[in-house]
Amino acid sequence: MAYCKVEFNTGFTVISNELMRDRRLSLKAKGLQALILSLPPDWDNLNVFT
């Protein structure tokens, strides 16, 4: 089986498989967590979501 490996340096977020496989969390909660993890450290409160 062939696969393609791509190296990214910026513009992506690494998320734990444990978080994504947690059946206690809804898809909405997982998406929100992914969005929050993708924000820069100095993001401005909730202005990102408007």
PyMOL CGO cylinders between C-alpha atoms (Angstrom):
from pymol import cmd
from pymol.cgo import CYLINDER

trace = [
    CYLINDER, 0.00, 0.00, 0.00, 1.43, 3.38, -1.01, 0.3, 1, 1, 1, 1, 1, 1,
    CYLINDER, 1.43, 3.38, -1.01, 1.23, 6.49, 1.08, 0.3, 1, 1, 1, 1, 1, 1,
    CYLINDER, 1.23, 6.49, 1.08, 2.26, 10.10, 0.76, 0.3, 1, 1, 1, 1, 1, 1,
    CYLINDER, 2.26, 10.10, 0.76, 4.10, 11.89, 3.55, 0.3, 1, 1, 1, 1, 1, 1,
    CYLINDER, 4.10, 11.89, 3.55, 3.96, 15.68, 3.56, 0.3, 1, 1, 1, 1, 1, 1,
    CYLINDER, 3.96, 15.68, 3.56, 5.90, 17.88, 5.96, 0.3, 1, 1, 1, 1, 1, 1,
    CYLINDER, 5.90, 17.88, 5.96, 4.22, 21.08, 7.12, 0.3, 1, 1, 1, 1, 1, 1,
    CYLINDER, 4.22, 21.08, 7.12, 6.00, 23.79, 9.04, 0.3, 1, 1, 1, 1, 1, 1,
    CYLINDER, 6.00, 23.79, 9.04, 3.17, 26.27, 9.63, 0.3, 1, 1, 1, 1, 1, 1,
    CYLINDER, 3.17, 26.27, 9.63, -0.58, 26.53, 9.24, 0.3, 1, 1, 1, 1, 1, 1,
    CYLINDER, -0.58, 26.53, 9.24, -1.64, 23.29, 10.92, 0.3, 1, 1, 1, 1, 1, 1,
    CYLINDER, -1.64, 23.29, 10.92, -2.55, 22.00, 14.36, 0.3, 1, 1, 1, 1, 1, 1,
    CYLINDER, -2.55, 22.00, 14.36, -1.67, 18.63, 15.86, 0.3, 1, 1, 1, 1, 1, 1,
    CYLINDER, -1.67, 18.63, 15.86, -4.52, 17.18, 17.93, 0.3, 1, 1, 1, 1, 1, 1,
    CYLINDER, -4.52, 17.18, 17.93, -4.33, 14.13, 20.14, 0.3, 1, 1, 1, 1, 1, 1,
    CYLINDER, -4.33, 14.13, 20.14, -6.10, 11.01, 18.85, 0.3, 1, 1, 1, 1, 1, 1,
    CYLINDER, -6.10, 11.01, 18.85, -7.27, 10.44, 22.42, 0.3, 1, 1, 1, 1, 1, 1,
    CYLINDER, -7.27, 10.44, 22.42, -9.32, 13.63, 22.26, 0.3, 1, 1, 1, 1, 1, 1,
    CYLINDER, -9.32, 13.63, 22.26, -10.80, 12.79, 18.86, 0.3, 1, 1, 1, 1, 1, 1,
    CYLINDER, -10.80, 12.79, 18.86, -11.71, 9.24, 19.91, 0.3, 1, 1, 1, 1, 1, 1,
    CYLINDER, -11.71, 9.24, 19.91, -13.33, 10.18, 23.23, 0.3, 1, 1, 1, 1, 1, 1,
    CYLINDER, -13.33, 10.18, 23.23, -16.93, 9.00, 22.86, 0.3, 1, 1, 1, 1, 1, 1,
    CYLINDER, -16.93, 9.00, 22.86, -18.07, 11.21, 25.73, 0.3, 1, 1, 1, 1, 1, 1,
    CYLINDER, -18.07, 11.21, 25.73, -17.50, 14.32, 23.59, 0.3, 1, 1, 1, 1, 1, 1,
    CYLINDER, -17.50, 14.32, 23.59, -19.90, 15.38, 20.87, 0.3, 1, 1, 1, 1, 1, 1,
    CYLINDER, -19.90, 15.38, 20.87, -18.70, 16.23, 17.38, 0.3, 1, 1, 1, 1, 1, 1,
    CYLINDER, -18.70, 16.23, 17.38, -19.50, 19.87, 18.17, 0.3, 1, 1, 1, 1, 1, 1,
    CYLINDER, -19.50, 19.87, 18.17, -17.30, 19.77, 21.29, 0.3, 1, 1, 1, 1, 1, 1,
    CYLINDER, -17.30, 19.77, 21.29, -14.44, 18.17, 19.34, 0.3, 1, 1, 1, 1, 1, 1,
    CYLINDER, -14.44, 18.17, 19.34, -14.70, 20.82, 16.64, 0.3, 1, 1, 1, 1, 1, 1,
    CYLINDER, -14.70, 20.82, 16.64, -14.71, 23.63, 19.18, 0.3, 1, 1, 1, 1, 1, 1,
    CYLINDER, -14.71, 23.63, 19.18, -11.67, 22.15, 20.92, 0.3, 1, 1, 1, 1, 1, 1,
    CYLINDER, -11.67, 22.15, 20.92, -9.86, 21.88, 17.57, 0.3, 1, 1, 1, 1, 1, 1,
    CYLINDER, -9.86, 21.88, 17.57, -10.71, 25.51, 16.76, 0.3, 1, 1, 1, 1, 1, 1,
    CYLINDER, -10.71, 25.51, 16.76, -9.47, 26.73, 20.15, 0.3, 1, 1, 1, 1, 1, 1,
    CYLINDER, -9.47, 26.73, 20.15, -6.24, 24.73, 19.83, 0.3, 1, 1, 1, 1, 1, 1,
    CYLINDER, -6.24, 24.73, 19.83, -5.63, 26.26, 16.39, 0.3, 1, 1, 1, 1, 1, 1,
    CYLINDER, -5.63, 26.26, 16.39, -5.72, 29.84, 17.69, 0.3, 1, 1, 1, 1, 1, 1,
    CYLINDER, -5.72, 29.84, 17.69, -2.46, 31.70, 18.36, 0.3, 1, 1, 1, 1, 1, 1,
    CYLINDER, -2.46, 31.70, 18.36, -1.41, 32.13, 22.00, 0.3, 1, 1, 1, 1, 1, 1,
    CYLINDER, -1.41, 32.13, 22.00, -2.33, 35.83, 21.96, 0.3, 1, 1, 1, 1, 1, 1,
    CYLINDER, -2.33, 35.83, 21.96, -5.79, 35.52, 20.42, 0.3, 1, 1, 1, 1, 1, 1,
    CYLINDER, -5.79, 35.52, 20.42, -8.25, 38.22, 21.41, 0.3, 1, 1, 1, 1, 1, 1,
    CYLINDER, -8.25, 38.22, 21.41, -11.05, 36.65, 23.47, 0.3, 1, 1, 1, 1, 1, 1,
    CYLINDER, -11.05, 36.65, 23.47, -14.19, 35.90, 21.45, 0.3, 1, 1, 1, 1, 1, 1,
    CYLINDER, -14.19, 35.90, 21.45, -13.53, 38.32, 18.58, 0.3, 1, 1, 1, 1, 1, 1,
    CYLINDER, -13.53, 38.32, 18.58, -12.31, 35.32, 16.58, 0.3, 1, 1, 1, 1, 1, 1,
    CYLINDER, -12.31, 35.32, 16.58, -15.81, 33.86, 16.52, 0.3, 1, 1, 1, 1, 1, 1,
    CYLINDER, -15.81, 33.86, 16.52, -17.61, 36.93, 15.12, 0.3, 1, 1, 1, 1, 1, 1,
]
cmd.load_cgo(trace, "trace")
